[in-house]
Each structure stands twice: as structure tokens, then as C-alpha cells.
Amino acid sequence: MAWAKWGLAVMLAMSGNAAAGEITVAVPREITVAVPLSVPPYVIADDWRGMEYDVVRESLAKVGLTMVPKPTVLARLPKEMQSGEVDAAMTMQPQTGVAACYAHSHVTYRNYVITLEKRDLHIDSVADLAGKSVVAFQNAHIYLGQAYAGAVQKAASYREEANQASQALLLYSGRVQAVVADDNIFRWFAGQTDVRSKVDVTQTLRLHAVFTPTAYQMAFRDPVLCARFNDGLAQLKASGEFDRIVSYYLSQMESNLAQSSQ
């Protein structure tokens, strides 16, 4: 409830200076942000960093705010936002139904159907998943819409994995024909030692763009904080820091994958 504490600080500052004819408005220093469970390279919860996490943290820092992360899941967010347990939430969309001020988009996830090039599979729509063995991320049948949910019912086999390292193992080992995942998440896990030590992750992939990109936003309880974040995000992009953050994590991912060919 960092924002609530700020409100108290403002009242104390105002009352303390009223007699002297001055009104000083304190600037909030900390805001509590609900953060999804680890989704590397976007959020790496073990040491609180990541492509998306760093963008949010540094955008807030640009306007004098310190981010205090609070791990959470989507199901708890409405209650946490309403009670003031958190001031904001990451990786959100208005469609989630959480009442809030939604800031400008700061990250875009892109899901693909991912196959091995050597299989030469042609997948131009979700309907083409029929008759194929497919593994996807957890709750993909909910997030990717009714057309997808209907299509995978006709797959030769279909399962959803919470452990996304398993997706890479299954695809590269040839045990499934297709994986449904964000390509950055898939490649990040493929580059981890426990995956690349077991399968050949240098095999060429084919990305089938059958899903539209998903832009995510920050959700704030207070519109003032929302506006300040937008300002900080604009500053981060103008300074070139936004691009440097993204490049850093993509380079780290490529470096991990490159070790497999050495």
C-alpha cells in the first residue's frame, strides 16, 4: 500500500507547513507492483530482472519512483488492486477485467506455432494443427481464442505444459511436431544448460505466424501514477535505454544458444 502511505505523507507535509504559509507536496518514492511468475526473458523472478521487468523499473525510475515487486497470479489481481495491496500490475490488458488506468503499451509478446525446418510443415492457420502432435504453454486454449481451442481438439495429440523447458526438449528431440509459444520464451529456455545438454538446439526452426502479436500494459490504481509512468516510458525510449534493455536480453539469449555449437 505504498500509494496510501504517500497520501499520508502528503497530509502530514501540508499540515506541518500550513502555519508557515507553505504547502509542500511529497513525491512518492515506492510503489508496489504485482509481477507475474517468472516468464524469462521478460521476467526472471529469481533475481528480479528481465526484458519487461527492467523496462518497467527504469520507466518508473525516470520519474522518481522505486518499484517494489510483489509476485502474484492473475486470479488474485482484482482483489489486490481493489484493497490497495498493490499500486499497479505488470503484463496487463483491459480484457482481464481489472478496473484500473491502463498505461501505454511497454511490451509485446508474439506467439507462434514453432516447428523444425527439416519437417517442412506448412501451417497457415490454426486449422492446420489438425492431425499433428502439439504442445503449448499452460492455458493456451483460453488465451488464444475459440478458433484455436477448437482446432487443437482435432490434433493427433495435444498437451499444455507449465514447464516451458519441456517444450524445447519435446520439439528438438522430435517427440512432437509443433510447439505453441512466444518465440523469445521458447528460445530462452532452449538456451538453458539443462536443455541444450540433452538435445541439439542448433536445428533450424520455422515460425508460423498464425497469431496476432499481444501488446501488454501496466495497470495502475491511480491515474496520476499512470500518467507518470507514461512520461517515464517516453523518456526511456527517447534516451535509447529501452532499445538497449531489449538488445541486452536478446544478446544473452543468442549467446546461450551459441554455446551449443561450440
Buried (B, 14 or more C-beta within 10 A) or exposed (E): EBBEEBEEBBEEBBEEEEEEEEEEEBEBEBBBBBBBEBBBBBBBBEEBBBBBBBBBBBBBBBBEBEBBBBEBEBEEBBEBBEEEBBBBBBBBBEEBEBEBBBBBEBBEBBBBBBBBEEEEBEBEEBEBBBEBBBBBBEEBBEBBBEEBBEBBEEBEEBBBBEEBBBBBBBBBEEEBBBBBBBBBBBBBBBBBEEBBEEBEBEBEBBBBEBBEEBEBBBBBBBEEBBBBBBBBBBBBBEEEBBEEBBEBBBEBBEEBBEEBEE
